[in-house]
Amino acid sequence: MVIKTCINCQEKKEHHAKGLCYTCYKKLHWKPKVKSCRRCKRKLAIHAKNLCASCYNLTFHLDKSKAYNQRKRNNIDIKTFRKVTKQCVICEFNKIVDIHHIDLNKNNNSSKNLIGLCPNHHRMIHNHNFRPGIFAILKQKGYDLPLENTTISQP
């Protein structure tokens, strides 16, 4: 590691090239590789694995962004979100878990109102054909179901 004074910012930093520090070199001289994206075929700056930044994030970080959006949309703190989405309360599936508000009030974020459901059981609880069976299982597991005798129309 060579420490020199950068000719652009005049600070003593690690030397990169052309008398510049890493930050100034990237600002002044570095140009991203422009190629055709492997997925969308547009000519853009390539991020990694021959994908543009948006395709890369969509391919490799979609689950993280969906979880973040679900947490923000439901106004839940990260600690509660991780606890609730650890596994499905019905089948104990732990790969993909959605949040379900038992009383359908997204502002009610108490621990008694939130349960984690896999996509199958979440879809089933919103379908009137399967709802009684899911409610029976939840009742058996000790959950309070304020809406068990009423219909749920919202997904």
N, C-alpha and C positions, 0 to 999 in steps of 0.2 A: 504494500500500500504506500503510495507516494502522496505526501501532503504538500500542496503548492498553493499559491495565491491565484485564484481564478481571474483571468483577464477581463471577464465581463462583470461579475458581482464584487470583485475585489475582496473576497473572503477566503480565509485559509481553510480549504476543504480537500477531500480526496480528489486527486487529479484523474480525469478521464481521458480526454484527447483534445488536441488543438489548443492547449492551455486553458481549458474550461473544466469546471466541476461537472458532475453527472447531471445536475438539474439544468444548468445553463446549456450543456451540450444537447440535452433532449429538447429544450425549447428552441434552440437556434439551428441545429444541424440535423437532428434525427428525423427521418421521414418513415412513416409506417409502410410496410409492403402492401401494395394495392394489387389484389388478385381477384379472381372470380371465386366467390364463396362456394364451397362444396355442396351446401344444402340449398340455398336460395338462388344461386347462380348470378348474383349481382356483383359488380366490380366495386369492392369496398376494401378498406384496410382490414387485413386479416388479423384476427385476435389470437387464436390457437387452433391447432388441428385442422387447418385449412377452412376455418369457419369465421364469418364476421362476428362481431361482438354480440349482436342480438341473437343470432343462431346458436352461438356457443352457450349463452346464458339460457336460452330456451331448451337446448338439448341437455345440458349438464346441471342446471340449477332450477328447473321448473318446480320441483317439489318444495324447495326452500322458499321460493317466491310465493307459491300458493299458500303455504303454511303461514307466511308473514302476512299476506293479504287477509287470510281467514282470521288471524289473530287481531289485526287492526280493525277489520269490518265488525267484529263482535266486541271490540273494546275490552280485550282481556289481556292482563299482564302476562309476561313470558313464563313466570313460575307456574301460574295456574294453567296456562296453555300446555306446558310440558307435562304437568301432572295428569291432566284430563286426557290428553292424546297419547298417553303411554300405550294403551291397548283398548280394544273394543270391550265394553262391559259385558257383552253377550257371549261372544265367541273367543275372546282373548287374542284376536288377530292384532299384530303390532306393526305391520308394515305401512299401511295407510289408515289413518284414523281421523275422522271429522268430529267437530264439536256439534253437539245438539243441545239446544235449550229445551228442557222438559216442558216449561210453560209457554214456549215460543216467544218470550219477551227477551229480545237481545240486550236490553238494558239491565236485566236481572242476571248478574254474573256471580251469584252466590254459589258456593261449592255444591249445594244440594240441587241446584237447577241445571248444572252442567254435567253432561256425560259424554264420553268418547264412544263413537260408533264407527265401525268399518263402513265403507261405501255401500255394501249390500244391505246391512241392517239399517243404515240411515235412510236408504231409499225405501226399505220396507216399512219403517215407522211412519213415513209420509204417504203410504199407499193404504187405502181403507181395507183392502183385502187381507193384508198381513198385520195390520195394527193390533188387533186383539191378541194375537200370538206373541208379538214383541212386548206388549204391555204386560202380559201374563209372566213372561220371563223376567222383566224388570221388577215387577211386584214381588216375585219370588226371591229376587236378589236384594230386596229391601229398599227399593227406591220409592219415594212418594210421587204419585202420579196425579196431579191436580186435574188433568184433562182426560182421565181414562174413560169417562162416560160421554165425552163430547167429541165432535169431529174435528180433525185438524185439516185445514184446507191449504195451508201455506207449506211450500217445500223447504 
